[in-house]
Amino acid sequence: MKNFFTASLAFLFALSAAADYNTVITDITTVGNLITVLDNDTLAVVPGVAGVPFALQVEVDAVNLDNAILAATRDVDASAPFGEPGSLSVSGAVINLTSKVQKALADVTAQKDAFGELSPIVLSSLYQLKMDTDVFGKAVIAKLALVEQLLAPAIIAQIDGYFNSAITAYGGKV
């Protein structure tokens, strides 16, 4: 009886620690909120010495965003396949995120001159965020149902295009 209780408790603990598509949707919402913070702080950057504190805050925001993307990827990896209702919900959350990504990256591009000498740091952050976003996207695609798996690469390509535009604006190679 004691072994059954211990095994049952371990099973329940494992279930509570496992991620599911709802966890991933929460993660995507968190990522979206952090994109908004980064975008707002990007728009506050002004050229010259007066803008340095704002530019540094953008870099802090980028690190926070990247950490959230990495956490979301871990949750996707820990999740079972999303199934049909979950796949549609996760896909919808990612689609809703694309306009935030587009706006934030367009604003980062528009603020290139304001970042001035800190542009190489911005470029490095763009590369890192793109790489981790791609890893997240691949992990999500692997958990989607077939219909969503077929459609998802177009959304990922769109997001990559936004990153590529920002990266090339900062002198990077794609």
C-alpha positions in Angstrom: 0.0 0.0 0.0 2.9 2.4 0.9 4.5 1.8 -2.5 1.2 2.4 -4.3 0.8 5.7 -2.4 4.3 6.8 -3.2 3.9 5.9 -6.9 0.6 7.7 -7.0 2.1 10.8 -5.4 5.0 10.8 -7.8 2.7 10.4 -10.8 0.5 13.3 -9.6 3.6 15.5 -9.0 4.8 14.6 -12.5 1.5 15.6 -14.0 1.4 18.9 -12.2 4.9 19.7 -13.4 4.2 18.8 -17.0 3.4 21.6 -19.4 0.5 21.6 -21.7 -0.8 23.8 -24.5 -2.4 26.2 -22.0 1.0 26.8 -20.4 2.5 27.5 -23.8 -0.3 30.0 -24.5 0.4 31.7 -21.2 4.1 31.8 -22.2 3.2 33.4 -25.6 1.1 36.0 -23.8 4.1 36.8 -21.6 6.3 37.1 -24.6 3.8 39.4 -26.2 3.7 41.6 -23.1 7.5 41.8 -23.0 7.6 42.7 -26.7 5.3 45.6 -25.9 7.6 46.7 -23.1 10.6 46.5 -25.4 8.8 48.4 -28.1 7.8 51.2 -25.8 11.3 51.5 -24.4 12.7 51.5 -28.0 10.6 54.4 -28.9 12.0 56.3 -25.8 15.6 56.1 -27.1 17.0 59.5 -28.1 20.3 60.1 -29.9 23.4 60.9 -27.9 24.4 60.6 -24.3 20.9 61.4 -23.1 19.7 58.3 -24.8 22.2 55.8 -23.3 20.0 54.9 -20.3 17.1 54.3 -22.5 19.2 52.2 -24.9 20.5 50.2 -22.1 17.0 49.6 -20.8 16.1 48.2 -24.3 19.0 45.7 -23.9 17.6 44.7 -20.5 14.2 44.3 -22.1 15.8 42.1 -24.9 17.4 39.9 -22.3 14.1 39.5 -20.4 12.3 38.7 -23.7 14.9 36.2 -24.7 14.6 34.5 -21.3 10.9 34.3 -21.8 11.3 32.7 -25.2 13.7 30.2 -23.8 11.3 29.4 -21.0 8.5 29.0 -23.5 10.6 26.6 -25.5 11.2 24.5 -22.4 7.5 24.4 -21.8 6.8 23.3 -25.4 9.4 20.6 -25.1 7.8 19.4 -21.8 4.4 19.4 -23.3 2.6 16.5 -25.0 1.5 17.1 -28.6 -1.1 19.8 -28.5 -3.9 17.9 -30.3 -6.5 19.5 -32.4 -8.1 22.0 -30.0 -4.8 22.9 -28.5 -3.0 23.3 -31.8 -5.6 25.7 -33.1 -5.3 27.8 -29.8 -1.5 27.8 -29.9 -1.5 28.7 -33.6 -3.9 31.6 -32.9 -1.7 32.9 -30.1 1.3 32.9 -32.4 -0.6 34.6 -35.2 -1.7 37.3 -32.8 1.9 37.8 -31.7 3.2 38.4 -35.3 1.8 42.0 -35.5 3.6 42.9 -32.2 6.8 41.4 -33.5 6.4 43.3 -36.8 5.8 46.6 -35.0 8.6 46.2 -32.5 11.1 45.3 -35.2 10.0 48.1 -37.4 10.4 50.5 -34.5 13.9 49.1 -33.6 14.8 49.7 -37.3 13.5 53.2 -37.3 15.5 54.0 -34.1 18.8 52.8 -35.6 20.3 56.3 -35.6 19.1 56.9 -32.0 21.0 53.8 -30.9 24.2 55.2 -32.5 27.3 53.6 -31.2 25.2 51.0 -29.4 24.0 49.6 -32.7 26.3 46.5 -32.6 24.7 45.5 -29.3 21.3 45.9 -30.8 22.4 43.8 -33.8 23.7 41.1 -31.4 20.4 41.0 -29.6 18.5 40.8 -32.9 20.6 37.7 -33.9 20.0 36.1 -30.5 16.3 36.8 -30.4 15.9 35.5 -34.0 17.8 32.3 -33.2 15.8 31.6 -30.1 12.6 32.5 -31.8 13.4 30.0 -34.6 14.1 27.3 -32.0 10.8 28.1 -30.3 9.0 28.0 -33.7 10.4 24.6 -34.6 9.5 23.2 -31.2 5.9 24.5 -31.5 5.5 23.1 -35.0 6.6 19.6 -33.8 3.7 19.7 -31.3 1.0 20.9 -33.6 -1.6 18.8 -35.3 -1.1 18.1 -39.0 -3.2 20.9 -40.4 -1.5 23.5 -38.3 1.9 22.0 -39.0 1.3 22.6 -42.7 0.4 26.3 -42.2 2.9 27.2 -39.4 6.0 27.5 -41.6 4.5 30.5 -43.5 4.0 32.3 -40.2 7.5 31.5 -39.0 8.9 32.7 -42.4 7.0 35.9 -41.9 8.5 36.5 -38.5 11.9 35.6 -39.9 11.4 38.2 -42.6 10.7 40.9 -40.0 13.9 39.9 -38.1 15.9 39.8 -41.4 14.8 43.3 -42.3 15.9 44.7 -38.9 19.2 42.7 -39.0 20.1 44.0 -42.4 19.2 47.6 -41.3 21.8 47.3 -38.6 24.4 46.0 -41.1 24.0 42.4 -40.3 24.0 39.4 -42.7 21.1 37.0 -43.0 
